[in-house]
């Protein structure tokens, strides 16, 4: 479904993404891991057509993101790191607006908005302004706008970051439900989230793929945490790049684990 | 085109959901009313003064020259200040609030986005200028101004405002900071206003170039009631040029994003 092939992106002389390749089969959920600044967001932005790559290709359902950008955009629902909300709009009219931007016309735009309001349990806040919502609800509205044109692929950039434990559980359940019938790329720092939702994992570090594996193929007895640390953190093994000097990324993981309720 | 209208409609609504639309409209009308009142009062005083003197010819005094033309040139200065306030949000806010990602991952062409933003700004200035038409209407009820000359004058003001919106949107497309967008638009517009100042002392071809680039020169003709195709071409090409620049700016920001 999604083929990323030798993808690179540089900002000036800095390479954010450096020749990464991976693929996601149709209907599968991919966990996209890596420390902050590893190039996750950049990769996702390229896959969604938000920005062009410096070199390499991405195809979605056989369409190239650069050459057939519109075909790809119609197939992808994207939730960026910060949900793209117009804060002064009410939830329902915001969703109708997004539906129109996605090319849904007339009464169908209202129907699409109503249907995602149900899917994402937003009925209670449908007439409130986006700017007045809690972070958890904003995230749900963000998911709703990503779903509104019934995309086959969902790209979610850290959907549970900054939420409280109850909100994390709700959003995660919602994502798991959505992932059942779609192809999903989920970027996160919370490793158990990947174990719960995804079938496959890609770990990138410093712009390169450090690991691409099905979760079921991970060596027996080794948790995802250990695998992650092996490729990103402490000791460098095999093809893994040199360890990162700052310890902040490890702290993030530990904190997130602490946040995560009863998993 | 429908996509452009979708974007324009949302922007327009957001202008009037926030206080900014009302503040700009109220401020504009308040100033316009003040100018109109004072120009008219002054005109009445002079007419009364002259008609008291016997044998003085007062036919050269008319509402067009004494009220409408100065009113229009005062309003043009107010527009220089207010249009950047209207346009500063157009792209800058989308960028800072993260909705840029929504626009550019939706099946929209860049020119549809640019056009939509432009149309929204045009709608606001159309409303502003339409509301000032109350002043010529008052003159027509109580006085006897030349309708043709007034029409030309207000069209001149309108075309100029449309040009200002294009400049303002371009500045907004360059930055994610609304203040920076407003100030840079203000500076460009003021420069376009005063660029012809050294023209009198400049040699050819500099003189012709400065006079052609200056907004004031083209607007002055229309404010006096003269519709010249040169002026229309000037405003049309300025709008086209700045829309094109906006398109380029938006496109290049994506490559660098």
Interface residues (C-beta under 8 A of the other chain):
Chain A: X11 X45 X48 X49 X50 X51 X52 X70 X73 X74 X76 X78 X80 X82 X83 X84 X85 X86 X87 X88 X89 X97 X98 X100 X101 X102 X103 X105 X145
Chain B: X2 X3 X6 X7 X10 X13 X14 X17 X18 X97 X98 X99 X100 X101 X102 X103 X104 X105 X106 X107 X108 X254 X255 X256 X257
